Amino acid sequence: MARKFSLGYLTTGVLEPSAQVYVAARAGYDYVSFRPIAMGLPGEPNLDLAHDSKLLAKTRTALDATGLEVWDIELARVLDDVDYDSYAPAIAVGAELGGRVLLTSVWTEDHAKQVDGLGKVAALAAEHGLKVVAEFVPLSKVKTMDEIAELIREVGAPNLGMLIDIYHWDRANTPLEAVDSLPPEWFPMVHLCDCPAAKPANLEALREEVRERRLYVGEGGARIADLVRRLPDDTVFSIEQPHLERLRELGATEYASRCLESAKRYFAENELG
């Protein structure tokens, strides 16, 4: 079957949702991925689809005009001090727009809070028929595939699975065989990019590279094809590939197009469907 690709939010920087829809459609993506849960970052655009009726109307217009569908929404983080009910409006509007998957990651060291928070996120998503994928991130408190798998099992929510981000998977030195024993239904999607073969010297260098210099698929050293062959045929690949210099040079639409073209070329050359 033909592989499906979504345009991840971080790839094109700080676009508001309607603009991201038009970029994704022009570039040829199958889906678009939104971030309606704001991160409170400097320069972050207005993303609050749940509470900004004009923004929501513009986004609906863009989706209707292009025929593009929403794949996932982000990012319902598990934190030490967060009101999980505050995520509910964004989850509801994401589902209303057609979203299928909610992303989460874990940023508290307290194990009891990890289990409780992940369970609450899964429950909020289940109210709207959404799957949840929990991401392991070397910069977070749950850094490896084994750690997030153990946590997912402990929570035991039927709609809870795992998000493999190629960058984090590579930087965590994850063995290819680690995915073989995990349930296929855990992997409705993957964050797709590539990264240099040489790993950053320290966490600060890693933080800068992951945010600013991810590579086109096939340009770096990640063993992407070997991983993809272990995943279900219907896994959706959300291209999350921030590279600030290329984005400035090429503009959002051209850069998004090149990201997708390189991914499709790599998949074709490696007979990945």
Buried (B, 14 or more C-beta within 10 A) or exposed (E): EEBBBBBBBBBBBBBBBBBBBBBBBBBEBBBBBBBBBEEEEEEEBEBBBBEBEEBBEBBBEBBEEBEBBBBBBBBBBBBEEBEBEEBBBBBBBBBBBEBBBBBBBBBBEEEEBBBBBBBBBBBBBBEBEBBBBBBBBBBBBBBBBBBBBEBBEEBEBEBBBBBBBBBBBBBBEBEEEBBEEBEBEBBBBBBBBBBBEEBBEEEEEBEEBBEEBBBBBBBBEBEBBEBBEBBEEEBBBBBBBBBEEBBEEBEBBBBBBBBBBBBBEBBEEBEBE
